[in-house]
Every structure is written in C-alpha cells, then in structure tokens.
Amino acid sequence: MNQFPDIYDLNAGDYVEDFVKWLTTDHMAVFDSIRDGILAFLLRMQSIISFIPWFVVIGLVFFAGWRLKGVKSGLFYTAMLLTIGFLGYWNDTLLTISVVLTAVIISLLIGIPFGILSANYKKMDNIVRPVLDAMQTMPSFVYLIPAIMLFGLGMVPAVFATTIYALPPVIRLTTLAINSVSRDMIEAAESFGPTAWQALIKVELPQAMPTIMAGVNQTTMMAMAMVVVSSMIGAKGLGYSVLIAINRTDIAMGFEAGISIVFLAIIIDRLTQSIGDRFKYEE
C-alpha cells in the first residue's frame, strides 16, 4: 500500500541516456576537440611544473609566504613542503598541483566573465542562481558520471569533473562583488563619460577584487576537495595514492598521502587568502 504506483514512473533516466547517446554519436567531434585542448593545456602545465627544480619550488613558496604573511609563515610552508618530500610524495604532489591548477584556471576563465554578466543582467542571474544551487548541493561523485560518459577515463575527465565542481563559488562571488560596488562611485565615474568597458576595468573590478579573490580561494579549495574523488576516474597524484591505500587497507600509505594533501591544501589556502587580503588593504 505504501509503494508508489509504477504507472507514474517517468523513466527520466532513459531520456537522459538517449540525450547522452545523441551527444556522443552526433557531436563527438566537439568533445574530442575539448578533450584535446584540455589535455594539451594539462600536459603543458605538467611540463612547466616538473621542469622547475624542487628547491626552487620550495624557495618560491617561502618567498611568497614571507612577502605575504611574514617569515614565520614562509618557514611554516617550507617545513610542510619538505615533509611532503621526505615522505616520498613530491612527484605525486606536482601531478596534483597540475590538475588543480588546470581546473582552477579553466574555472576562472569561465566563472569570472559569467559572474560579471550575471551581475549586469538580472534575468540571467535569476536563471543561473538555481543552477548554481543545484551544482553546490549535488554530491561530488555525481560529477564523475558525465565526465566518464563524455570523455571516458583518464586525466581529462578528472579535470572536467573538477572544473564543474569548483565553478560555482567564483561565479557567485564575482556576481556579489560587482553588485556590491558603491553606486556613488559608479555614478562619479560615469560623470567623466567612460565606456562600459572602461568603467568595468578601472572602477568596478578594482573595487570588487577582494570579494573576487575570495571566490578564487573557494574555487581552489573546491578543486583540492576533488583530488581523491577524481582519482577514481584516472587522475594521478596524491588522490590516486589515497585510493590505492584504501583498496589495500594500507594505513601507512593512506596516512602519508593524506597528510600530504592536507599540507598542500593549507599552503594553497593560506597563500590565496593572503593575496585576497592584500587587495583589501589596497582599497
């Protein structure tokens, strides 16, 4: 009696399956082009990061921490990177950074312009907002399904799934940042007769930058949160080591790879937050 009648079953999954089959059969060339572009960008990112000597990477992180937060922070970040190296996960860390950076860069290239458009066109914002709500409440594992269906297994679907998961915060906070710019300041700028592009570049974006940088920080941390999940469909790096440790019930390996992810996430989070704080001080 408590069972819902089968006659009302919409079979929505069948329609989705037909739609995906239509995409993969009639428009596979488009997805092949997207895959090739993402793969080329990812490989270039990996080659650049791998080319830099380990001591230079540590030196750059120390310098960034020192300039942004002070000597103690620089030494703290250096100690965490050295610990990752001593644990034997330096190469995995570089692979993880390349995947995260690729996903974050793509997210920012899409999200910031999209957020600006949403701030200027309310009808568009009314459509985008519930979509972002759904994207942020959806479990991260769900993003693996379209990635696998469209791109198969490997690094490209991992980057694709990470990008989709990390995209909402930068769109939301960019929209909020543009809408929060003082109307008096905008009117003062308009009195000099600038074009809409000039007003955006010289007035709105500089004022909105602290909030936009908060969006960059959140997007980066969301990408880091997908490290282990994306390893299930082929992403190499620290997440893959954690996945292997889970399958083998290898506590030592799981701890070492897991703590390396924690250290990397702390460094990225603190550095991006510090950059955002600098924009606040310059206001």
DAKAQUI-V738712 format. One line per field, one symbol per residue. burial: + if it has 24 or more other ideal C-beta (glycine too) atoms within 12 Angstrom, else -. A space follows every 10 residues. Layout:
burial=???
//
This chain:
burial=---------- ---------- ---------- +--++--++- ++--++--+- ------++-- ++-++--++- --++--++-+ +++++-+-++ ++++++++++ ++++++++-+ ++-+++-++- ----+--+-- -+--++---+ --++++++++ +--+++++++ ++++++++++ +++++++++- +----+--+- --------++ --++++++++ ++++++++++ ++++++++++ ++++++++++ +++-+----- --++-+++++ ++++++++++ ++++++--+- ---
//
